[in-house]
Amino acid sequence: MTAANSFLILKYLNPAWYFNLIPENTGTFSSCYFNSSCMNIPEDQKHLVKVDERYKTKTARELDMGFQAWNRGVMLEAIDADPDKLLHKENLSVEDDYIFIRKFYKRHRVYYFLIKNLLSLRNPSKEIRAFLNTSDVQKDTLIHPHAEYPEYDSFDSPMLKQRPKVSVIIPTLNRYDYLKDVLQDLEVQDYSNFEIIIVDQTDEPNKDFYNDFNLDKKVIFQQGKGQWLARNEAIRNSNGELFLFFDDDSRVEKDWITQHIKGLDFFNADISAGVSLSTVGDVIPENYSFFRWADQFDSGNAMVKKKVFDKVGMFDRQFDRQRMGDGEFGLRAYLNGFRSISHPYAKRIHLKTGTGGLRQMGSWDAFRPKKFFSPRPLPSVLYLYRKYYPKDYVANALIIGMLPSLIPYKWKGKKFLYPLSAIAAMLILPVLLMQLRISWNKSSVMLKEGDKIDRI
């Protein structure tokens, strides 16, 4: 894969974003990277993407257009694009970076960008001059206006008429009370051609529990523990053309399966990434309230065509009992040219219960260790970063992840505390370096072992 030549702030603040990388040897792929020499914005969506003439270079203008397009639901594609031709050769000016960050990020990010560049020994006079010269650039609303697809509602899906077999895959561990609601929701789905593959890793399973449900189901009682172990075993035992991944503590509406299939068909996509809410009655976040290319894969609410697994393999078992296994699979699918949509109508309520499931097997947070001598971050995080991203992206990902992790989890969303994390980092720097070293060494072992990706 190739790192995109893009705005520095994307590398600083979102270094592990899928779209920072350009797929190679895949033909057509979804993109937020725009180059007018080999790509086009659809005629009926050009009004959504504005050309900003304040930029000093054509490269910046077109990168800005691609960023607008992706965030506003314009489904850009690089069609049979050679990465060497797709990537802009012209370098961005210093002012270009400051214009971009002032347009799309909050003010404190602008100061972070300036300070980081000065500490990185970039030319201070150029940085300060660009910072001052762009002070009149006002913040833009990134997701307004966004693409509307009104024809979706009336779309008479050929795929739904063909009624492909769907395999709903549910790993479970000590959550029968919640799994009961899950199975009851599936009993009333308006799409009927599906099977359920449940992998039960409970130490003393209640085998009679499953007799109460009128569903086409297969229950596998598995001795080992691991969410990717479970999902891979379910895939092997599935008969479906489509795999629908679900959690054992979630609730869905009766058209959940229908919406996933319809979305795949309408957009000719390979993956439908549904939306997750935390409580009943929650409003879908605005940036997830419309269709766009997905930049994440949630194994608790996603439908995947079988051909994706046929080409890229199943989930990497290096991530068992750790974090980011679904993120790695989503990235691997993207780098192989598969198209994934963010689907606002295929939603679920994820209860995130306090017992059972992943909480029994590891940490909910990749950067907050439970013990003093535990690795920070989890080794699987560094395994993912180091496997796919350039070294400077890895360094930025560690900075962005480790500093906020010094704030207690219960105050995780209190952004006004973030400056204190920098002070805390200086005070406990030897501890952080020790934890990072432990993680780095463990991830090195994982990388030396190689992936644990089985084929169907």
SULNOR-V334522 format. One record per residue. N is the residue number from 0. SS is DSSP state (helix for helix, strand for strand, loop for the rest). PSI is psi in whole degrees, 0 to 359 (none if undefined). Layout:
BEGIN
n: (N:N)
ss: (SS:SS)
psi: (PSI:PSI)
END
This chain:
BEGIN
n: (0:1:2:3:4:5:6:7:8:9:10:11:12:13:14:15:16:17:18:19:20:21:22:23:24:25:26:27:28:29:30:31:32:33:34:35:36:37:38:39:40:41:42:43:44:45:46:47:48:49:50:51:52:53:54:55:56:57:58:59:60:61:62:63:64:65:66:67:68:69:70:71:72:73:74:75:76:77:78:79:80:81:82:83:84:85:86:87:88:89:90:91:92:93:94:95:96:97:98:99:100:101:102:103:104:105:106:107:108:109:110:111:112:113:114:115:116:117:118:119:120:121:122:123:124:125:126:127:128:129:130:131:132:133:134:135:136:137:138:139:140:141:142:143:144:145:146:147:148:149:150:151:152:153:154:155:156:157:158:159:160:161:162:163:164:165:166:167:168:169:170:171:172:173:174:175:176:177:178:179:180:181:182:183:184:185:186:187:188:189:190:191:192:193:194:195:196:197:198:199:200:201:202:203:204:205:206:207:208:209:210:211:212:213:214:215:216:217:218:219:220:221:222:223:224:225:226:227:228:229:230:231:232:233:234:235:236:237:238:239:240:241:242:243:244:245:246:247:248:249:250:251:252:253:254:255:256:257:258:259:260:261:262:263:264:265:266:267:268:269:270:271:272:273:274:275:276:277:278:279:280:281:282:283:284:285:286:287:288:289:290:291:292:293:294:295:296:297:298:299:300:301:302:303:304:305:306:307:308:309:310:311:312:313:314:315:316:317:318:319:320:321:322:323:324:325:326:327:328:329:330:331:332:333:334:335:336:337:338:339:340:341:342:343:344:345:346:347:348:349:350:351:352:353:354:355:356:357:358:359:360:361:362:363:364:365:366:367:368:369:370:371:372:373:374:375:376:377:378:379:380:381:382:383:384:385:386:387:388:389:390:391:392:393:394:395:396:397:398:399:400:401:402:403:404:405:406:407:408:409:410:411:412:413:414:415:416:417:418:419:420:421:422:423:424:425:426:427:428:429:430:431:432:433:434:435:436:437:438:439:440:441:442:443:444:445:446:447:448:449:450:451:452:453:454:455)
ss: (loop:strand:strand:loop:loop:loop:loop:helix:helix:helix:helix:helix:helix:loop:loop:loop:loop:helix:helix:helix:strand:strand:loop:loop:loop:loop:loop:loop:strand:strand:loop:loop:loop:loop:loop:loop:loop:loop:loop:loop:loop:loop:helix:helix:helix:helix:helix:helix:loop:loop:loop:loop:loop:loop:loop:loop:loop:helix:helix:helix:helix:helix:helix:helix:helix:helix:helix:helix:helix:helix:helix:loop:loop:loop:loop:loop:strand:strand:loop:loop:loop:loop:helix:helix:helix:helix:loop:loop:loop:loop:loop:loop:loop:helix:helix:helix:helix:helix:helix:helix:helix:helix:helix:helix:loop:loop:helix:helix:helix:helix:helix:helix:helix:helix:helix:helix:helix:helix:helix:loop:loop:loop:loop:helix:helix:helix:helix:helix:helix:helix:helix:helix:helix:loop:loop:loop:loop:loop:loop:loop:loop:loop:loop:loop:loop:loop:loop:loop:loop:helix:helix:helix:loop:loop:loop:loop:loop:helix:helix:helix:helix:helix:loop:loop:loop:strand:strand:strand:strand:strand:strand:strand:loop:loop:loop:helix:helix:helix:helix:helix:helix:helix:helix:helix:helix:helix:helix:loop:loop:loop:loop:loop:loop:strand:strand:strand:strand:strand:strand:strand:loop:loop:loop:loop:loop:loop:helix:helix:helix:helix:helix:helix:loop:loop:loop:loop:strand:strand:strand:strand:strand:loop:loop:loop:loop:loop:helix:helix:helix:helix:helix:helix:helix:helix:helix:helix:loop:loop:loop:loop:loop:strand:strand:strand:strand:strand:loop:loop:loop:strand:strand:strand:loop:loop:loop:helix:helix:helix:helix:helix:helix:helix:helix:helix:helix:helix:helix:loop:loop:loop:strand:strand:strand:strand:strand:strand:strand:loop:loop:loop:loop:loop:loop:loop:loop:helix:helix:helix:loop:loop:loop:strand:strand:loop:loop:loop:loop:loop:loop:loop:strand:strand:strand:strand:strand:helix:helix:helix:helix:helix:helix:helix:loop:loop:loop:strand:helix:helix:helix:loop:loop:loop:loop:loop:helix:helix:helix:helix:helix:helix:helix:helix:helix:helix:helix:loop:loop:loop:loop:strand:strand:strand:strand:strand:strand:strand:strand:strand:strand:strand:loop:loop:loop:loop:loop:loop:loop:helix:helix:helix:helix:loop:loop:loop:loop:loop:loop:loop:loop:loop:loop:loop:loop:loop:loop:loop:loop:loop:helix:helix:helix:helix:helix:helix:helix:helix:helix:helix:loop:loop:helix:helix:helix:helix:helix:helix:helix:helix:helix:helix:helix:helix:helix:helix:helix:loop:loop:loop:helix:helix:helix:loop:loop:loop:helix:helix:helix:helix:helix:helix:helix:helix:helix:helix:helix:helix:helix:loop:helix:helix:helix:helix:helix:helix:helix:helix:helix:helix:helix:helix:helix:helix:helix:helix:helix:helix:helix:helix:helix:loop:loop:loop:strand:loop:loop:loop)
psi: (161:137:136:143:100:191:139:326:331:324:327:313:334:58:335:20:135:315:3:346:146:121:150:145:36:354:246:140:156:150:152:7:121:131:112:345:340:10:159:147:130:140:319:0:6:333:345:344:117:140:123:106:357:338:149:337:153:324:311:318:317:326:321:317:318:321:317:311:312:313:339:12:15:121:79:143:140:107:116:42:128:120:326:327:330:320:135:137:333:133:151:151:164:319:327:316:319:324:314:313:324:328:321:0:160:163:320:335:327:316:322:316:315:310:317:319:321:318:338:8:29:160:110:324:319:320:311:320:316:322:314:320:340:13:340:1:122:149:136:160:112:328:10:133:161:165:138:141:69:334:348:318:321:5:122:92:117:326:320:324:327:342:60:150:130:134:111:122:122:109:145:153:106:44:44:324:321:325:330:314:321:311:327:323:323:332:335:16:144:356:127:342:71:155:159:127:111:128:108:114:14:137:317:80:147:91:333:341:322:351:345:0:132:77:151:100:152:124:126:120:114:131:317:165:139:128:326:329:315:312:321:320:321:318:316:330:14:154:6:161:339:136:128:112:134:157:163:8:44:160:143:161:170:342:18:309:316:315:319:313:315:320:316:316:314:318:5:46:167:336:135:112:107:169:143:132:158:335:156:133:354:147:137:129:143:322:355:10:3:162:139:173:137:144:19:160:120:111:4:354:75:138:134:132:144:327:336:311:326:324:314:353:179:197:145:117:0:340:359:135:11:212:161:18:322:324:321:320:317:319:318:320:316:315:344:12:8:143:127:127:146:119:106:340:344:73:159:159:117:109:337:58:155:354:157:182:216:329:333:343:346:203:145:341:129:337:2:95:153:338:158:318:21:155:144:116:182:143:329:332:311:325:314:309:311:332:324:334:151:161:320:331:320:315:316:322:324:318:310:328:322:322:309:336:347:348:132:147:322:342:22:322:0:88:339:346:350:320:330:334:328:320:316:322:319:325:326:29:316:323:315:317:323:314:321:320:318:314:317:316:318:320:329:321:317:316:323:321:327:173:162:61:111:159:154:none)
END
